[in-house]
Amino acid sequence: MRATILIFTLLVASLASTAPAIAQEGHPLKGSWVGTWGPSKQHDNDLLLVLTWDGKAVTGQVNPGTDDAKIKTATLNPEGWLVHMEFDGKDKAGKAVSYVLDGKIDGLAFRNRTISGTWKGGAESGQFKLQRQ
């Protein structure tokens, strides 16, 4: 009987100690985000963001690889879960273009949350939608 109570107590204690660890994912923007943006004549419709959180600021890259762009500014307003990002990229001719993305996080409680909103870059603008991987 004592052994059963001991085993049950240990089981409950182990489950209680792992539940908070599963729920803690860090900053809501941290991670890899994959999606689309468009319409645009200057770039592909695919969009990839890799974002990190250093305890003070969100940093990261847009479309990592040969044509990557570094995030200059990324902010998150917890009232409404509004996201603002700025980065500099290049158009197909190699001319510098400043981009601004403004969106809202949906499904915040889920690992595969989404951000959707609008983007502007040079004379172009459109909609974007990203999903965290």
C-alpha positions as CSV (number, residue, x, y, z in Angstrom):
1,M,0.0,0.0,0.0
2,R,2.8,2.4,0.9
3,A,4.6,1.6,-2.3
4,T,1.5,2.4,-4.3
5,I,1.1,5.7,-2.6
6,L,4.8,6.5,-3.1
7,I,4.6,5.7,-6.8
8,F,1.5,7.7,-7.2
9,T,3.0,10.7,-5.4
10,L,6.2,10.5,-7.6
11,L,4.1,10.3,-10.7
12,V,2.0,13.4,-9.8
13,A,5.2,15.3,-8.8
14,S,6.9,14.5,-12.1
15,L,3.9,15.5,-14.2
16,A,3.6,18.7,-12.2
17,S,7.2,19.6,-12.7
18,T,7.2,19.1,-16.5
19,A,3.9,20.9,-17.4
20,P,5.4,24.4,-16.8
21,A,8.5,23.5,-18.9
22,I,6.3,22.5,-21.9
23,A,4.2,25.7,-21.7
24,Q,7.3,28.0,-21.6
25,E,8.4,28.8,-25.2
26,G,10.0,32.1,-24.6
27,H,9.3,35.3,-26.5
28,P,6.2,35.1,-28.8
29,L,8.2,36.2,-31.9
30,K,11.1,33.8,-31.4
31,G,11.5,31.1,-34.0
32,S,11.2,30.4,-37.7
33,W,8.2,31.9,-39.5
34,V,7.2,30.8,-43.1
35,G,4.6,32.4,-45.3
36,T,3.9,34.6,-48.2
37,W,3.7,38.2,-49.1
38,G,2.4,39.9,-52.2
39,P,1.5,40.8,-54.8
40,S,4.9,42.0,-55.9
41,K,6.8,42.4,-59.1
42,Q,10.1,42.9,-57.3
43,H,10.4,39.7,-55.3
44,D,9.1,36.1,-54.8
45,N,6.0,35.6,-52.9
46,D,7.7,33.3,-50.3
47,L,8.8,34.8,-47.1
48,L,10.9,33.3,-44.3
49,L,11.9,35.1,-41.0
50,V,14.2,33.7,-38.4
51,L,13.8,35.7,-35.2
52,T,15.6,35.5,-31.9
53,W,15.2,37.1,-28.5
54,D,18.3,38.1,-26.5
55,G,16.4,39.2,-23.4
56,K,16.2,42.8,-24.6
57,A,15.5,42.9,-28.3
58,V,14.1,40.8,-31.2
59,T,16.7,40.4,-33.9
60,G,16.9,38.2,-36.9
61,Q,17.0,37.7,-40.7
62,V,14.5,37.8,-43.6
63,N,14.9,35.1,-46.2
64,P,18.3,33.8,-44.9
65,G,20.7,32.9,-47.7
66,T,22.3,34.8,-50.5
67,D,19.6,37.6,-50.6
68,D,19.1,37.8,-46.8
69,A,18.2,41.0,-45.0
70,K,18.9,41.8,-41.4
71,I,15.9,43.0,-39.2
72,K,16.6,46.6,-38.2
73,T,13.7,47.0,-35.8
74,A,11.2,44.5,-34.4
75,T,8.6,45.4,-31.8
76,L,5.7,43.6,-30.2
77,N,2.9,45.5,-28.4
78,P,1.3,43.0,-26.1
79,E,-1.9,45.1,-26.1
80,G,-3.5,43.5,-29.2
81,W,-0.3,41.5,-30.0
82,L,0.7,44.0,-32.7
83,V,4.0,43.4,-34.5
84,H,6.1,46.0,-36.3
85,M,9.3,45.1,-38.3
86,E,11.6,47.1,-40.5
87,F,14.4,45.8,-42.7
88,D,16.4,46.9,-45.8
89,G,16.4,44.7,-48.9
90,K,17.2,45.1,-52.5
91,D,15.0,45.0,-55.6
92,K,15.9,42.9,-58.7
93,A,18.1,45.7,-60.0
94,G,20.1,45.8,-56.8
95,K,18.7,49.1,-55.6
96,A,18.2,49.4,-51.8
97,V,14.5,49.2,-50.6
98,S,13.3,49.8,-47.0
99,Y,10.5,47.4,-46.0
100,V,8.0,47.8,-43.1
101,L,5.7,45.0,-41.9
102,D,2.8,45.7,-39.6
103,G,0.7,42.8,-38.4
104,K,-1.1,41.0,-35.6
105,I,-0.3,37.7,-33.9
106,D,-3.2,35.2,-33.9
107,G,-3.4,32.0,-32.0
108,L,-0.8,33.2,-29.5
109,A,-1.4,30.2,-27.2
110,F,-0.4,27.8,-29.9
111,R,3.0,26.9,-31.1
112,N,2.1,27.3,-34.8
113,R,0.7,30.8,-34.2
114,T,0.4,33.2,-37.2
115,I,1.2,36.8,-38.0
116,S,-0.8,38.5,-40.7
117,G,-0.9,42.1,-41.8
118,T,0.4,44.5,-44.4
119,W,3.8,45.4,-45.8
120,K,5.3,48.3,-47.7
121,G,8.5,48.6,-49.6
122,G,9.4,51.3,-52.0
123,A,6.3,52.0,-54.3
124,E,4.8,48.5,-53.5
125,S,2.6,47.3,-50.8
126,G,0.5,44.2,-50.0
127,Q,-0.6,41.6,-47.5
128,F,1.5,39.0,-45.7
129,K,0.8,36.0,-43.6
130,L,3.4,34.0,-41.6
131,Q,3.1,30.8,-39.5
132,R,5.6,29.8,-36.9
133,Q,7.3,26.5,-37.5
